[in-house]
Amino acid sequence: MHHLKHEAAMMSREIELLENSRRKLLGHNLGTCSMEELQDIDKQLQRSLKNIRSRKAQLFKEETEKLQTKEKSLLEENERLREKIGLKQRHVQENVGQQEIGSCNRSTQCSEVVTELFIGPPTARKLS
């Protein structure tokens, strides 16, 4: 029992020291610190900041690599779809051409319709 009480007291002191250290790292209760303590805190914060920036750079690099891989995949899919559409468009154009030829052969009259596109305010125009 005595051993457990001693261990609990040691843990309590360690928790108190850790809380004081945490407060100092957050910039609280610095009035009681000596110049050496402040320099140690500064060095510790510099190391922490270096680690944080390193991790941040690593995450940015990983994210950039993921996005580049995704971009490559999407470009490949886009090209595949363009080829697929190109084949479809040629097939549709061939079918439309065949239908037009067939419809002109079947009907007695085939006429071309000419349309004119005009953009702007209406004006008086001669109809031809």
Beta strands, then each sheet from edge to edge (+ up, - down):
end
